[in-house]
């Protein structure tokens, strides 16, 4: 049984929700993100990702920088924000290191960190509001 679940959060298929259910491996993380990419490719519109760590406050064992760098660059063309809920502090530190070493600023600018699903949904709504063309002319 997988240590995560993945499904659409909404009926309009604009948010993919991944929930870490317990200890997971880097292989499961890669599997989940690969499924996320495939799901995003099934729709023509933009998609946001929520990755909920609330049940797991640590990263898988092993050298994380290589895995995290690979995972953040694995995206479908229509993916926008990725919002982490309750992510381990180490993840944020490693992402900052990756930003400095590998220069992935454009990808890392699309990441947000929150403490709840409600906050994650607010981040997505704010992003949508800021990036929706104004047609009030």
Backbone torsions as a table, in degrees:
resi	resn	phi	psi	omega
1	UNK	NA	135.4	-178.6
2	UNK	-68.9	152.0	178.7
3	UNK	-92.9	23.4	178.1
4	UNK	-152.6	162.0	170.9
5	UNK	-124.4	152.8	179.9
6	UNK	-144.5	132.1	179.4
7	UNK	-165.9	169.7	172.7
8	UNK	-73.4	137.0	178.8
9	UNK	-82.3	-26.7	-174.9
10	UNK	-130.0	157.1	-178.8
11	UNK	-66.9	-24.3	-179.4
12	UNK	-84.2	-0.3	177.4
13	UNK	54.2	54.4	176.2
14	UNK	-112.0	-11.7	-179.5
15	UNK	-133.0	122.8	173.2
16	UNK	-95.3	129.3	-176.3
17	UNK	-114.2	117.6	176.5
18	UNK	-111.6	126.7	178.7
19	UNK	-118.9	123.6	175.8
20	UNK	-79.0	123.1	-173.0
21	UNK	-97.1	-13.0	-179.0
22	UNK	177.3	-163.0	177.8
23	UNK	-54.9	130.7	177.4
24	UNK	-134.3	161.9	-176.9
25	UNK	-101.4	167.7	174.5
26	UNK	-62.7	-34.1	178.5
27	UNK	-62.2	-42.0	177.4
28	UNK	-67.5	-36.1	177.0
29	UNK	-62.6	-45.0	177.8
30	UNK	-62.8	-41.3	178.8
31	UNK	-61.5	-45.5	-179.6
32	UNK	-62.9	-44.4	-178.9
33	UNK	-68.6	-36.0	176.0
34	UNK	-63.3	-41.4	176.6
35	UNK	-63.7	-40.9	178.0
36	UNK	-57.6	-46.6	-179.9
37	UNK	-61.9	-44.4	179.5
38	UNK	-63.5	-41.5	177.4
39	UNK	-61.7	-45.7	-178.9
40	UNK	-60.5	-35.5	-179.1
41	UNK	-70.7	-13.1	-179.1
42	UNK	-81.0	-8.0	179.2
43	UNK	-122.1	154.2	-177.0
44	UNK	-89.8	-15.8	-177.5
45	UNK	-93.6	173.4	179.6
46	UNK	-69.4	150.0	-176.9
47	UNK	-133.3	140.5	172.3
48	UNK	-107.3	158.0	-179.4
49	UNK	-121.4	134.7	169.7
50	UNK	-117.8	125.3	177.9
51	UNK	-115.5	107.4	-172.2
52	UNK	-96.9	110.4	179.2
53	UNK	-96.3	7.6	-170.0
54	UNK	-54.2	-25.0	177.7
55	UNK	-95.3	-1.1	-176.3
56	UNK	-144.7	107.4	-174.5
57	UNK	-95.8	7.4	178.8
58	UNK	-125.7	160.1	175.6
59	UNK	-87.2	161.1	174.9
60	UNK	-58.6	157.5	177.9
61	UNK	-69.2	152.8	178.4
62	UNK	111.1	174.0	-177.0
63	UNK	-69.7	110.4	-171.3
64	UNK	-80.6	-29.7	-173.2
65	UNK	-58.8	-47.9	-179.5
66	UNK	-60.0	-47.3	-178.3
67	UNK	-64.9	-45.8	-177.9
68	UNK	-64.4	-41.3	177.5
69	UNK	-59.0	-44.7	177.3
70	UNK	-62.5	-45.9	-175.3
71	UNK	-66.5	-38.8	-178.6
72	UNK	-73.8	-19.1	178.4
73	UNK	-93.0	-7.6	178.8
74	UNK	-87.1	97.7	-175.0
75	UNK	-142.7	148.1	170.1
76	UNK	-78.8	153.7	-178.6
77	UNK	-60.0	-25.0	-177.1
78	UNK	-96.4	8.3	177.9
79	UNK	-81.3	136.0	178.8
80	UNK	-110.3	-108.7	-177.2
81	UNK	-73.0	147.9	164.7
82	UNK	-119.8	121.9	-177.9
83	UNK	-113.1	124.7	178.4
84	UNK	-96.8	131.4	174.9
85	UNK	-105.8	124.8	176.1
86	UNK	57.9	36.7	-177.5
87	UNK	-67.8	147.0	175.8
88	UNK	-59.1	142.4	179.9
89	UNK	-56.8	-34.1	-179.6
90	UNK	-59.8	-34.3	180.0
91	UNK	-61.0	-46.1	179.1
92	UNK	-61.6	-42.4	178.5
93	UNK	-62.8	-44.2	179.8
94	UNK	-66.0	-37.5	178.1
95	UNK	-64.6	-38.6	176.3
96	UNK	-64.6	-39.7	176.0
97	UNK	-62.3	-45.5	179.6
98	UNK	-61.8	-39.8	178.9
99	UNK	-59.3	-45.2	-178.1
100	UNK	-70.9	-42.6	-173.9
101	UNK	-79.1	-44.6	-172.2
102	UNK	-102.5	-9.2	177.3
103	UNK	64.4	41.4	-178.7
104	UNK	-93.8	43.0	-173.9
105	UNK	-55.8	-45.8	-176.3
106	UNK	-62.6	-36.0	178.6
107	UNK	-74.9	-45.6	-175.9
108	UNK	-69.7	-23.4	175.3
109	UNK	-66.4	-16.6	-178.6
110	UNK	-95.3	13.9	178.7
111	UNK	-107.1	141.3	176.5
112	UNK	-132.8	152.9	179.0
113	UNK	-123.6	129.1	179.4
114	UNK	-137.5	175.3	179.4
115	UNK	-110.0	-6.2	-178.3
116	UNK	-151.6	163.8	177.0
117	UNK	-63.3	-38.8	179.5
118	UNK	-60.4	-43.7	177.8
119	UNK	-64.9	-39.1	179.4
120	UNK	-61.8	-44.1	179.2
121	UNK	-65.9	-34.8	175.9
122	UNK	-65.6	-41.3	177.6
123	UNK	-59.2	-43.5	179.4
124	UNK	-66.0	-43.7	179.1
125	UNK	-62.0	-42.2	178.3
126	UNK	-63.0	-43.8	177.8
127	UNK	-59.7	-46.8	-180.0
128	UNK	-60.6	-42.3	179.9
129	UNK	-63.2	-43.2	-178.9
130	UNK	-71.5	-22.9	-175.1
131	UNK	-112.8	11.0	175.7
132	UNK	-91.5	127.0	-179.7
133	UNK	-60.1	140.4	178.2
134	UNK	-85.4	117.0	-180.0
135	UNK	-108.6	28.8	-176.6
136	UNK	-88.2	7.1	-177.7
137	UNK	-64.0	NA	NA
